[in-house]
Amino acid sequence: MKESFWKKPAVQTLISSLICIAAGLFVGFIILSIINPSGSFKAITTILGNFLTRSSGPAKLKAFGNTLAKTAPLLMCALSVCFCYKVGLFNIGAAGQYEAGACAALFCAIGLKLPWFVCLIAAACAGAVLGALSGFLKAYRNVNEVISGIMLNWITLYTANTILSNPSVKDPASPYTQGLASANPKGLLPTLGMEGLFANNKYVTLAIPLAVLIAVAIWVVLEKTKFGYELRATGFNKEASRYAGMKEKQNIIVTLAIGGALAAVGAAFLFLSGYQQWATTQTSVPGMGFNGIAATFLGGLSPIGTIFSSYFIQSITDGGALINRSLYPAEISDLISAVIIYLCGFVLFFKTVMNARIAKSEEKKAKKAEGGNA
């Protein structure tokens, strides 16, 4: 018998995610109304509309380009968490791996004046080493990757601040690293002519299509290759995979190393576009790595789903910065995202309800068919 359209896992995941989004937006609207009912509708439409609320066509295109430029690193962090989660590991250390990538990319670009592709490779290597360290501790000393990841997040933050405070990297008159465009133009990611499509937005670079291609590649590796099967088997049951001849310890290390490389490349995508400079005085872990966790779960733990969820989260975050600050705090978009992600914990419940309804509907149809034949 042909499987019902509504029973397909991808369809049920999509519907569940849409329910979470709708519920989150509704809760956000209620909170906006409690704070100030007069502007709540305009505020929620601004958060949703983001760049569409701009006054002119070029301004809309430029703002859209900015959102895409920030979506690329968020997508990479989401892929990092997603890849590791598929193998039964929770890579909360993606934030630290992101920092390592920023540090390596900027030091190579500004300090060593290397071209962008070398900086990308350096970032990937730095993140992979940090991820492999958590993997080694997990595989050989049974140290939970969450604990080691959190500790490494802070160690890496202050290490990055120290390295990037080097006079060859930091502008002495500013707490930020030097502007890449003036310090080393060849360290900037190429735009491939795409900036013309977004009102000459120079931050629309190779990073955007490359991040999407990497997401597709991760899906192929996990779902269509022997390597991906062995990694997922290790995540399902380490003992069984060892009994089957798989190298479970090696798989854990490799998984976290790949996850680390993905998050680190995400940082390189942002900082090598020139969109942002690293603040060597910052004392908080960048939120991009943690936002990747949100995008992963909203995307249904699918590499393809994370493409759309990453864009959605970044879009409402940018939209939240456009609301009337005299009436509402900009953090309202973060609150909406948090509610949505919290509700994602009920995805399994939503799927159970849908399957129960489908089963009842099929049972009724079967009884009707039997009655008609009789």
N, C-alpha and C positions, 0 to 999 in steps of 0.2 A: 504494500500500500504506500502511495506517495505521502511523504511527510507534509503535514499541514504547514502553511506559510508562517502561521503564528507560533509554531513550535520551534522554529529555527533559532538556535542560540543567539545568532547575530541580531535577529529581529527583536528578540526578547531583551537583549542587552540595550539596544537602541531605545526601545520603549521605556525601559526602566530608567535610563539616563535622562530621557526627556521628562519623565515624571519628577525626577529629582530636581531638574532645572526649573520646571514650572513651580514646584513647591517652594524651592529656594527663593525664587523671584517673588512669589506671593508673600512669604515671610518678610522679605526685604521691604516690600511695599507697605505691609502692616507697620513695620518699625518706622519707616519714613513718615507714615501718616500719624503715628504717635508723636514723633518729634515735631513735625509741622505739617498738618494736613493740607494746607493751601498749595504747597508745591510738590507734594508727594508723587503725583502722576507725571509731572514734567521730569522729576528727578529719576524715576524708574525708567522712563523712555530714553533719557539721556544716557543712563548706564547701559541700556541695551543698544541704543543707536550708535554710541561712540562717535566715530568719524562722520557718520551721516548727519550729525547735528551741526557740523561746520557750515558756515554761511555760503561758501562758494565751492565750485567744482574742484579747482586746484587745491584748495585747503583740505577738502575731503580726501583727495588722492594722497596728499602729503601725510595726513594723519593716518590714513590706512597703511601707508608704507611704514610709518613708525611702529604701528601695531604689529605688522608682519616682522619687522626687524627684531622686535622683542619676543615674538612668538617662536622664532627659530631656536634661541637658547633654552627657552622653556620646554620646547618639544624634545630637545636633546636630554634634558634632565628627566623628563617624563619617561623617555625611552630607557634611560639608565635604570630607573626604579622598576619599570615594567619588565625589562629583560631579566633582572635579578629575581623579581617576584615570581616569574614563570618557572624559575629554578628553585623556588622555595626559600629565597633569601630576601630580607627586607633591607634594602640599601638606603638607610637613612643618612649614610655618609656621602650621599651625592652632593650635599652642600659643600663639604670639605674638598671633594674631588673637583667641584666647580671652581673653588678657590685656587687649587693647585694648577688648574688649566689656565686661569686668568694670570697667575703669577708667571708660569712658564712662557705663555704667549707674549705677554707684555715685556718680560725681561729680554726675550729673544728679539722682539720687534724694536724696542726702544733702546735697550742697553747694548745689544749686539748688532743691531741694524740688519737683521736677516729678513728675507722675503716672507710673504704671508704663508706660503705652503709649508715652509720649514717651521714657522711658528705654530701652525696647526698640528704638525707632527709632534713637536715638542710638548704641546699641551696634552695631546692624547697620551703620550708616554708618561707624563707626570701624573695624570689621573689614573692610568693603568697601574702604576707602581703603588699609589696610595690604596687603590681598590684591592690589589693583590696582597697588600699588607694585612688588611682586614680579612681577606680570604685565607691567608696562611694561619692567622690566629684562630679562625673558625675551624679550619680543617685539622690542624695539628695540636691545638690547645683547647679546643671546644669553647673559645671565647665568643659569646654572642656578638654577631655582626652589628647589632644595634648599639651595644655598649662601646665597642671599639670605634664604630663610625662616629658616634657623638663626640667621643674624646678627640678623635683625629680632626673633626671639624674645627675645633678651637685651636688645636696645635697648628693646623695648616693656616688658619686665619692670621695668627701673629707671625708665623714664618713668612707668609706672603707679604705682610706689612713691612717686615724687616728687610727682605730682599728688594722690594720695590721702593724702599726709602733710600736706596743707593743713589748718590748724586748723579750718576749717569742715566738714571731712570726718572727720578722725581724732580719736579720743578721746585727749586728752593723757595720760591715765593708763594707756593701753593701746597696744600696737603694732598693734592692730586698728582698722579703721574703726568708726564708731559703729553701734550696732544699728539696723537700718532700721525696725523696729517702733516704736521710741521717737523716732527722728529724723524720720521722714516716713512715717506709716502708709499714705498714698495712693500711695507708691512701691512697696508690696508687690503682688505679683501676686495677682489674685483667686482664691479657692478654688472658687468656683461651687458651694459646698455639698458638695464632694467630701470635705472633711475628716471629715464625719460617717460616711462609709463606712470610714474608716481610724482608728477610735478617737480622733476629734478631733485628727488629725494636721494641724497648720496648715501643714505644708510641702507637702502635696499640693495643688498649684495648677493653674491653667490651663496651665502649662508642659507637663504630661504629655500631655494630648490634643493640644495644639498641635504638639508635637514629632512625634507620629505622623502628623498631617495634613500636616505639612511633608515628611515622608519620602514619603508617597504622592504629593504634588505634585511632588517631585523626580523620582520614577519616571515620572510622566506627562510631565513636561517633556523628559526624556531619551529616552524611548521612543516618545512619541506626537506630538511636535511637530516642525515644520520647524526651529525654533531649536535644539532638542536634537540633531537629525540633523546640522546644520551644525557644532555643537560637537564631536560625536563624530567627524565626518569630518575636522575639523582635527586631532584627536588621532591618528587613524589615519595621516594623511599630509598634512603642511602644504603641501607643494608641489602635490599633486594638488588640494587644496581651493582653493589660490590659483588654479590653472589653471581650476577650475570657477567662478571668480568670487566665491568666499567671502572674507571679510575675516579672514584667519587671525590677523593681529596683534591685531585688535580682539577676536576670539574668545578668544584667550589671556588678555587683560586682563580681559574680562568674566567668564570662567570663574573666575579666581582671586579676582576681586572678590566673586562670588557665594559661593565657598567661604569667603572671609574673613567675609562677613556671617553665614553659617550658624554658624561656630565662635563668633563674637562673641555671637550671640543665645543660644547654649548657655550662655555665661558669665552672661548676663543672667538666664536661666532659673534658674540656681542662686542667684546673689546677691540677686536681687529676690524670691526666695521666703523670704528671711530665714534659710535653712538654715545659711549660712556667712558669715563676715565676712572681708574681705581683710586679710591681714597685710602691713603696709607695710615690714616688715623682712625679708621673705623673699628669699633669694638663689638659689633654684632655680626653674626654670620649672615651672609646674603640670603635673602628669602627665595631666590630662584630655585635652589635645590629642594626646598620644602614645598614650593608650589608645584614642582614636578610630581610630588606624591599625589597632590590633589588631581592634577591632570591625568595621571595614570588610572586612578580609580574611577574618575568620571568617564574616561574612555573605555571602560569595561575591561581593563587589563589587556587591551589589544593594541599592538603597535600602530595599526591603522586608525583605531579609535582615538588614540592619543593625539593624532594630527589635528582632529577637529576639536577635541576637548581643550587642547593647549591654546588654540586660537580663541575659543570661547572665553576661557578664563582670562587671557591677556586682554581681550576686547572689553570685558566688563570691568576689568581693573583700570584700563585707560578711560573708559566711560565714567567710572566713579570719580576720576580726577577732574571731570568737567562739570560736575554738579555745583549748584550754588553753595559756596563755602560758608556764606553767612547764615544759611539755614541748616545745612547738614555737614557732617564730617566726611572727608574723602574716604575714610576707612570703611564706609558703608558697603563698598563693593567687596572688600575683604570679608565682611560679615556674611554677605550673600554667598560668596564662594564657600565659606566655612559651613554654612547651612546645607548647601548643595552636597558637599563632600560628606557631611555627616549622614545625610539621607542615602548616600551611595552605599552605606553599610546595610541598607534594607533592600538592596538589589535582589538578593536571593529570595527575600520575602515576596517582593513584587513578582518574581518569576514563578514562585510557588503558587501565588494567587492566580496568575495567568494560566498556568498549567491546569489548575483545578477547574477553572471556568471552561477551558477548552475541553477537558475530559467530560464535564457535564454536558456541554453542547454536543459532543460526539456521541455520548450515550443516548441523548434524546433523539438524535438523527437516526441512530441504529434502531431504536425502539420503533420509530415511525416507519422505517423501512421494513421492519419485521411485520408490523401491523398491516402495511400495504400489501405485502406478499401473501399474508394470510387471507 
